[in-house]
Amino acid sequence: MPFWDLQRQLGIDMDRWLLRQSATQPYGVAGACHAFEREWVECGHGLGQTRARRECQPEYEDFMECMHRTKLAQRLKKILEQRDKMIKEGKYTPPEHHKGEKDSRP
């Protein structure tokens, strides 16, 4: 703890400003990935940058997945590729409502 708490005296909260999900959110609801970011920050607190990168890698990966959804997109892409492959082989026929055609309405 610093001798003079300058941030508090000036009314500045740099920690909340620097963190993405901890910033003030509309309607006071926490951000979607706030818990993951908090775990990552708590894990790396006091370790130093080099050691924190090595020891807190799982928490950081969870936070980045929550923010960007890259693993989810890769999985969805593989599922769609497998579906298209099965359609070409004739092993799968999509239902009528999944073919992307307009409904015939009276």
N, C-alpha and C positions, 0 to 999 in steps of 0.2 A: 504494500500500500504506500503510495507516495506521501511525502510529508505534507504537501498541500494538495488537496483534491481539486485541481484546477478545472477538470471537466465538470464536476458538480457545481462549482462556484459560478462557472460561465453558463450553466444550463445546457451543456453539450453532452450528448451520449454517443461518443464515437464508436463504442462497441456495437450498439444497435444499428448505427448508420452503416458500418462496414459489412455487416452480415445481411445477406439477401432476405432470408425468411423472417428475421427478427425485427425488421423495420416495421413501422406502423402500417397496419393493414386496414383496408376498409371495413367498417362495422366492428372493428376490434377482434375479428376472428383470426386465429393464427394461420400462417401460410401452410400450404399443403405439405411441404417438405421441411417444416420447421423442426420436427422431432429428429429427423436425420441430420440436419445441420447442427443441431444442438449436441447430439451424440459425438459428431466429428470434432466439434470445437472443444467439448469437455475431454475427449480422449487426448487431443494434442496440447491441452493447456499445460504449460510449464515444462514440456519435453524438449523444446527447441525444434527448429524447422527440419533438420536432417533426420533426427530420431522420430519425429512425429510422422513424417512421410512414410517411414518404414513400418512403424508400429500401428498406425491408424489407417492403413490402406483399406481394410474392409469397410470401415465407417465412411471413408471418402467415396468409395465405389458405390455404396448404398445411396449416399446423398446425390451423386451425379446421376445415377439411374433414376432416382425420383425426379430430378430436375429435367432430364433430357429424354428419358424413356428409350435409350438406344437398344438395350437388350430386348425390350418388348417389341420394338420395330423389327429387329432381326428375326425374332421368333415368328412374328406374324408373316414376314416375307417368306420364310421357309415353309410355313403351313400353306400359304397360297400357292407356292411352287409345287408342293406335293399334291395339292388338290388339282392343279392344272395337269400335272403328269398323269394322275389317275383318270382324269376325264379323257385325255388323249388315248390311254390304254383301254378305255371302255369299262373300267372297273367301278366308276362312280358317275352317277347322273344327278346333277343338282336339282333340287325341287323347283317347281314352276315359279315360285315367288323369289327365287335367287338368280334367275337368268337375266334380269335387267331389262325385260321387255315390259311394255306398257300393259296395264290391265285392260281387258276388254269389258267395258261397262256398258250396260244398256242405256 
